[in-house]
């Protein structure tokens, strides 16, 4: 039943919405469009978390596995930082090791009980349990859900972006409407934040979508809108309301 709902309701709706934004030059086709980072190779050198994220960036292995690519990237970054023994963790290996919320089953074509991917609260649990499964030190994992009419969440997220960029004491995974950031369908998507420049107000996204060959920058207001605007109502049966960020705090 869920598959039929996806095929005959969700996908046609998303395609119509995409062409509406294209025709009206709104959404990601409007002002503040994403700009690709063409010199990303220079960002992968050094010992900062930002540099390590570029080194350990991987692409998702199928259309619903953005959570796997994002989480394994964060795990490998922190394993490098803390000198954890063993080889680089792969996407297939982490799915076998971390069984929280039927993560592996959610990646399969029919999902787990018809649900694919990870809503923000489930993503938080999977991130936390993945770090524990690989004995990676961390202070806490926090999930902040976007709220379009409230400034408190915006200020919290802005503080975490600054801490990531300048204090090197946290990592941030964004759960967002991909079509709000780039010229794609308006679907829930997950990718790590790769940087923040307060002088320009640009947020860097290390998009795990294999169609996005390069990282890209988006304005802060577009970043917040992408994580705060409610997902289309057609996603509620699958457990999705709106996005947010998952923050891994380090000691």
Residue pairs with C-beta under 8 A, 6 or more apart in sequence:
1 114
2 110
2 111
2 114
2 115
2 237
2 238
3 110
3 114
5 237
9 234
10 234
10 235
13 232
13 234
14 179
14 185
14 186
14 187
14 232
14 234
15 185
17 179
17 185
17 186
17 232
18 179
18 184
18 185
18 186
20 26
21 27
21 28
21 29
21 30
21 179
22 29
22 183
27 179
27 180
27 186
28 34
28 179
28 180
28 181
28 182
28 183
28 184
29 183
32 218
32 219
32 221
32 222
34 181
34 182
34 205
34 216
34 217
34 218
35 216
35 217
35 218
36 214
36 215
36 216
37 43
37 204
37 214
37 215
37 216
37 217
38 214
40 54
40 214
40 215
43 50
43 51
43 54
43 194
43 195
44 51
44 54
44 55
45 51
48 168
49 77
49 81
49 164
49 168
49 170
49 171
50 164
50 165
50 168
50 194
50 195
52 77
52 80
52 81
53 73
53 74
53 77
53 171
53 192
53 194
53 206
54 194
54 206
54 215
55 77
55 80
56 73
56 76
56 77
56 80
56 88
57 73
57 192
57 194
57 206
57 208
57 215
58 69
58 72
58 73
58 91
58 208
59 69
59 208
59 209
59 210
60 66
60 68
60 69
60 91
60 208
60 209
60 210
61 68
61 69
61 91
61 92
62 107
64 106
64 107
64 111
64 116
64 117
65 91
65 107
66 117
66 189
66 190
66 191
66 208
66 209
67 103
67 117
67 118
67 123
67 126
67 190
68 91
68 94
68 95
68 103
68 107
69 91
69 191
69 208
70 173
70 190
70 191
70 192
70 208
71 94
71 123
71 126
71 127
71 130
71 173
72 89
72 90
72 91
72 94
72 130
73 192
73 206
73 208
74 127
74 130
74 171
74 173
74 192
74 248
75 89
75 94
75 130
75 131
75 134
75 136
76 88
76 89
77 171
78 84
78 131
78 136
78 137
78 138
78 171
78 248
78 250
79 86
79 88
79 89
79 134
79 136
82 136
82 137
84 134
84 135
84 136
89 134
94 130
94 133
95 103
95 104
95 107
96 104
97 133
97 134
98 126
98 129
98 130
98 133
100 125
100 126
100 129
100 130
101 112
101 118
101 122
101 125
101 126
102 112
103 118
103 126
105 111
105 112
106 112
106 115
106 116
106 117
106 118
107 116
108 116
111 117
114 238
115 238
115 239
116 238
117 188
117 190
117 238
117 240
118 126
118 190
119 175
119 188
119 239
119 240
119 241
120 143
120 145
120 175
120 243
120 244
120 246
121 143
122 239
123 143
123 173
123 175
123 190
123 246
124 141
124 142
124 143
124 246
127 141
127 173
127 246
127 248
128 141
131 138
131 141
131 248
137 250
137 251
138 248
138 249
138 250
138 251
139 249
139 250
139 251
140 249
141 246
141 247
141 248
141 249
142 246
142 247
142 249
143 244
143 245
143 246
143 247
144 153
144 156
144 157
144 160
144 244
144 245
144 247
145 153
145 241
145 242
145 243
145 244
146 153
146 157
146 224
146 227
146 228
146 229
146 242
146 243
146 244
146 245
147 153
147 228
147 242
148 225
148 228
148 229
148 230
148 242
153 228
153 244
154 224
154 228
157 224
157 227
157 245
158 220
160 170
160 172
160 245
160 247
161 172
161 193
161 196
161 203
162 196
162 198
163 169
163 170
164 170
164 171
164 172
164 193
164 196
165 195
165 196
165 197
165 198
169 249
169 250
170 247
170 248
170 249
170 250
171 192
171 193
171 247
171 248
171 250
172 192
172 193
172 245
172 246
172 247
172 248
173 190
173 191
173 192
173 193
173 245
173 246
173 248
174 190
174 191
174 192
174 193
174 205
174 223
174 226
174 227
174 243
174 245
175 188
175 189
175 190
175 227
175 243
175 244
175 245
175 246
176 188
176 189
176 190
176 191
176 223
176 226
176 227
176 243
177 186
177 187
177 188
177 189
177 226
177 227
177 229
177 231
177 243
178 184
178 185
178 186
178 187
178 188
178 189
178 209
178 226
179 185
179 186
179 187
180 186
180 222
180 225
180 226
180 229
181 205
181 207
181 216
181 218
181 222
181 223
181 226
182 207
182 212
182 216
184 209
184 211
186 231
186 232
187 235
188 231
188 235
188 240
188 243
189 207
189 209
190 208
191 205
191 206
191 207
191 208
191 209
192 205
192 206
192 208
193 203
193 204
193 205
193 206
193 245
194 204
194 205
194 206
194 215
195 203
195 204
196 202
196 203
196 204
197 204
197 217
201 219
201 220
201 221
202 217
202 218
202 219
202 220
203 217
203 218
203 219
203 220
203 223
204 215
204 216
204 217
205 215
205 216
205 217
205 218
205 223
206 215
207 215
207 216
218 226
226 243
227 242
227 243
227 244
227 245
228 242
228 243
228 244
229 242
229 243
230 241
230 242
231 240
231 241
231 242
231 243
